[in-house]
Amino acid sequence: MFPNRRAVILMGGGIDSATLLKLATVQLYEVHALVFDYGQVSRGDITHAHHNAKAHGAKSVKTVALDGVFVSALNGNGTGSEVPFRNLVFMSIAAAHAKAIRAGHIFMGLCRSDVEPKTSELFADTSGGFVASAAEFLDEQGIQFHAPLVDVTKSGVINLARALGVDLSKSWSCWKSTTRKPCGVCGACKQRNRGFRIADAGES
């Protein structure tokens, strides 16, 4: 049903995306990266996504412009950190692109938080239910959905990235900073820093 090793990956600037792309290339997938510009306040997400896609072996990198589509603090159009239906929209575009380039696989870098509540309990489109539904639908279209990090904690992803030789200093998690330096106080920065502390302590 999945005749080739060509894959589309939903690519951001963070730890999860860089690790997932490296994992896919190590597993001998021909990876084509999609980077989404939805008007993020922190442009480091986009620049780091492009850097890591090229650094870790993506055969092509495309940017999809979605400015003005979502309402969230991440793009300055709202107050909450959730971007409603973001992953659902991204997944639909990835599926269309997969059909266009005859790819049999889609990769998405969802992972768990190191503390409760789990990410899957915070946002509906990062949950196990979302993954299962997406996988079932895409399977019917001849596309296999991969979310291998969905049950891995952030610290676990960091450990995997290190094992794969991913330079995490070239990743970007912050959603607030408008400079080249992360803010250190937003939810994404806190989760990133907590993940490194746990990984460095050998507790993950």
C-alpha positions as CSV (number, residue, x, y, z in Angstrom):
1,M,0.0,0.0,0.0
2,F,3.0,2.3,0.7
3,P,5.1,1.6,-2.3
4,N,8.0,4.1,-1.9
5,R,10.2,5.7,0.7
6,R,9.3,9.2,-0.3
7,A,8.0,11.3,2.7
8,V,6.6,14.7,3.5
9,I,7.6,16.1,6.9
10,L,5.9,19.0,8.7
11,M,8.9,21.0,9.7
12,G,9.2,23.6,12.4
13,G,12.3,25.1,14.0
14,G,12.2,23.1,17.2
15,I,13.8,20.1,18.8
16,D,11.1,17.7,17.7
17,S,11.2,18.5,14.0
18,A,15.0,18.4,13.7
19,T,15.1,15.1,15.5
20,L,12.3,13.6,13.5
21,L,13.8,14.7,10.2
22,K,17.2,13.2,11.1
23,L,15.4,10.0,12.2
24,A,13.6,9.7,8.9
25,T,16.7,10.2,6.9
26,V,18.6,7.6,9.0
27,Q,15.7,5.2,8.2
28,L,16.4,5.9,4.5
29,Y,13.4,8.0,3.6
30,E,13.6,10.6,0.9
31,V,12.3,13.5,2.9
32,H,10.6,16.6,1.5
33,A,10.0,19.3,4.1
34,L,7.1,21.7,4.5
35,V,7.6,24.8,6.5
36,F,4.6,26.8,7.5
37,D,4.6,30.6,7.8
38,Y,1.4,31.6,9.6
39,G,2.7,35.0,10.7
40,Q,4.6,33.8,13.7
41,V,5.8,36.6,16.0
42,S,9.0,34.7,16.5
43,R,10.6,34.3,13.1
44,G,13.3,32.1,14.4
45,D,10.9,29.2,14.0
46,I,11.0,29.6,10.2
47,T,14.7,30.3,9.8
48,H,15.7,27.4,12.0
49,A,13.3,25.1,10.2
50,H,14.9,25.9,6.9
51,H,18.4,25.5,8.4
52,N,17.7,22.1,9.9
53,A,15.8,20.8,6.9
54,K,18.9,21.4,4.8
55,A,21.4,20.3,7.5
56,H,19.7,17.0,8.0
57,G,19.2,15.8,4.5
58,A,15.8,17.0,3.2
59,K,15.7,16.7,-0.6
60,S,13.4,19.7,-0.9
61,V,12.1,22.5,1.4
62,K,8.9,24.5,0.6
63,T,7.4,27.3,2.6
64,V,3.6,27.5,2.8
65,A,2.2,31.0,3.6
66,L,-0.9,31.0,5.9
67,D,-0.7,34.5,7.4
68,G,-4.0,35.6,8.7
69,V,-5.5,32.1,8.9
70,F,-5.1,31.4,12.7
71,V,-5.9,33.3,15.9
72,S,-3.2,32.9,18.6
73,A,-0.6,34.7,20.7
74,L,1.9,33.0,18.5
75,N,1.1,35.2,15.6
76,G,0.0,38.2,17.5
77,N,-3.7,37.8,16.7
78,G,-4.9,36.4,20.1
79,T,-4.0,35.8,23.7
80,G,-3.6,32.1,24.2
81,S,-0.7,29.9,23.1
82,E,-3.0,27.4,21.4
83,V,-3.4,27.6,17.6
84,P,-6.8,26.0,17.0
85,F,-6.8,23.4,14.2
86,R,-3.2,24.2,13.2
87,N,-2.1,20.6,13.0
88,L,-5.3,19.6,11.2
89,V,-4.7,22.3,8.5
90,F,-1.0,21.4,8.3
91,M,-1.9,17.7,7.9
92,S,-4.3,18.4,5.1
93,I,-1.8,20.5,3.2
94,A,0.9,17.8,3.7
95,A,-1.5,15.1,2.4
96,A,-2.2,17.2,-0.7
97,H,1.6,17.7,-1.2
98,A,2.2,14.0,-0.7
99,K,-0.2,13.2,-3.5
100,A,1.4,15.8,-5.7
101,I,4.9,14.4,-5.4
102,R,3.7,10.8,-5.1
103,A,5.0,10.4,-1.5
104,G,3.7,7.4,0.5
105,H,4.5,8.8,3.9
106,I,3.9,11.8,6.2
107,F,5.9,12.6,9.3
108,M,4.8,14.9,12.2
109,G,6.9,15.6,15.3
110,L,4.4,15.5,18.1
111,C,5.7,14.7,21.6
112,R,4.7,14.6,25.2
113,S,5.5,17.1,28.0
114,D,7.8,16.1,30.8
115,V,5.2,17.2,33.3
116,E,1.4,17.0,33.6
117,P,-0.8,17.9,32.0
118,K,0.5,16.1,28.9
119,T,0.5,18.0,25.7
120,S,-2.2,15.7,24.4
121,E,-4.5,16.9,27.2
122,L,-3.9,20.5,26.3
123,F,-4.4,20.6,22.6
124,A,-6.9,18.3,20.7
125,D,-4.8,18.1,17.6
126,T,-1.7,16.8,19.4
127,S,-3.6,13.9,21.1
128,G,-3.4,10.2,20.5
129,G,-6.9,10.3,19.2
130,F,-5.9,12.9,16.6
131,V,-3.0,10.7,15.5
132,A,-5.2,7.6,15.3
133,S,-7.8,9.4,13.2
134,A,-5.3,11.0,10.9
135,A,-3.5,7.6,10.4
136,E,-6.8,5.9,9.6
137,F,-7.9,8.5,7.1
138,L,-4.5,8.8,5.4
139,D,-4.2,5.0,5.2
140,E,-7.4,5.0,3.1
141,Q,-5.7,7.4,0.8
142,G,-2.6,5.2,0.4
143,I,-0.4,7.4,2.7
144,Q,1.2,6.1,5.9
145,F,1.2,8.6,8.9
146,H,4.2,8.6,11.2
147,A,4.3,10.3,14.6
148,P,7.0,8.2,16.4
149,L,7.6,10.7,19.1
150,V,4.0,11.1,20.2
151,D,4.6,9.1,23.4
152,V,8.2,10.4,24.0
153,T,8.8,13.2,26.5
154,K,10.8,16.3,25.5
155,S,13.8,15.0,27.5
156,G,13.5,11.7,25.7
157,V,13.5,13.5,22.3
158,I,16.6,15.4,23.4
159,N,18.3,12.1,24.3
160,L,17.4,10.7,20.9
161,A,18.6,13.8,19.1
162,R,21.9,13.6,20.8
163,A,22.2,9.9,19.9
164,L,21.5,10.8,16.3
165,G,24.1,13.6,16.3
166,V,21.6,16.5,15.9
167,D,23.0,19.9,16.9
168,L,20.2,21.2,19.1
169,S,21.9,24.5,19.5
170,K,20.6,25.1,16.0
171,S,16.9,24.5,17.0
172,W,14.4,27.2,18.1
173,S,11.5,26.7,20.5
174,C,10.5,30.2,21.5
175,W,7.3,31.7,20.3
176,K,7.6,35.2,21.9
177,S,11.0,36.6,21.0
178,T,11.4,39.0,18.1
179,T,15.2,38.9,18.4
180,R,17.9,36.3,17.8
181,K,17.8,35.3,21.5
182,P,14.9,33.2,23.0
183,C,12.8,34.9,25.6
184,G,13.3,32.1,28.2
185,V,9.9,32.7,29.8
186,C,7.3,31.5,27.3
187,G,5.7,28.1,27.7
188,A,7.8,26.6,24.9
189,C,11.1,28.0,26.3
190,K,10.2,26.6,29.8
191,Q,9.4,23.2,28.3
192,R,12.6,23.2,26.4
193,N,14.7,24.2,29.4
194,R,13.0,21.6,31.6
195,G,13.6,18.9,29.0
196,F,17.3,19.7,28.9
197,R,17.5,19.7,32.7
198,I,15.9,16.3,33.0
199,A,18.0,14.9,30.1
200,D,21.2,16.2,31.6
201,A,20.3,14.7,35.0
202,G,19.8,11.3,33.4
203,E,16.2,11.1,34.7
204,S,14.3,10.7,31.4
